[in-house]
Amino acid sequence: MTRKMLATALSLGILGTTTAGVVAMTRPSSDLSQIKTIPLATKADEVREAIDHLKKAESLLAKADHDETGDDYQAYKLTKQAIEHCDAFLKNRKGQ
């Protein structure tokens, strides 16, 4: 057997055992009681998360040194407006 043939046989053997290991690890279990379900996020959950991020952005933008005509001030105002819209969405959703 030449070196090239030996290297090919060795690499195919390693690849074969690796692939078999992956298949064995990913084979589904027949015991369905061990499967954990993850609840999907609702629209309200996503809006609450967005509000958290917006409030962090608002806090950082409030610390910026800005004038009332600059982009940073406009971003601050729009961030506050976005928070208000999200709060209104959550308020109106609870009434449904």
Sequence and secondary structure as in RCSB ss.txt:
>XXXX:A:sequence
MTRKMLATALSLGILGTTTAGVVAMTRPSSDLSQIKTIPLATKADEVREAIDHLKKAESLLAKADHDETGDDYQA
YKLTKQAIEHCDAFLKNRKGQ
>XXXX:A:secstr
  HHHHHHHHHHHHHHHHHHHHHHHHS  S GGG        HHHHHHHHHHHHHHHHHHHHHS   TTSHHHHH
HHHHHHHHHHHHHHHHHHHT 
